[in-house]
Amino acid sequence: MRRRISLIDSYVSVEVIKPFFGAIILFLFLLLMFQTLRLADFVIVHQVPGRIVIQLAIFLLVSISAYTFPIAYLASVIIAFGRLS
């Protein structure tokens, strides 16, 4: 037997999903900006190739995402219930 999603569940999920993706982008950007000086130091001082620095930035994004997903979900739930109230 298939369970239908109630109307209130669909409203809440739509209100949570929209700010969730925006918060992920915002928090990933903010936390990556703290590392840009270190990455620029690799390029300027140590003359590391740009491809390797981009690869390091991608690895940083993966490790930073462990922090950003829970924070983004919390922020999106707070925003959603603030809108619904």
TAMOGI-V312988 format. One line per field, one symbol per residue. ss: DSSP state (@ for helix, = for strand, . for the rest). psi: psi as a letter, one per 40 degrees, with the letter a starting at -180 (. if undefined). A space follows every 10 residues. Layout:
# TAMOGI-V312988
ss: ???
psi: ???
This chain:
# TAMOGI-V312988
ss: ......@@@@ @@@@@@@@@@ @@@@@@@@@@ @@@..@@@@@ @@@@.....@ @@@@@@@@@@ @@@@@@@@@@ @@@@@@@@@@ @@@@.
psi: hhhihidddd dddddddded dddddddddd ddddeddddd dddddefhid dddddddddd dddddddddd dddddddddd ddde.
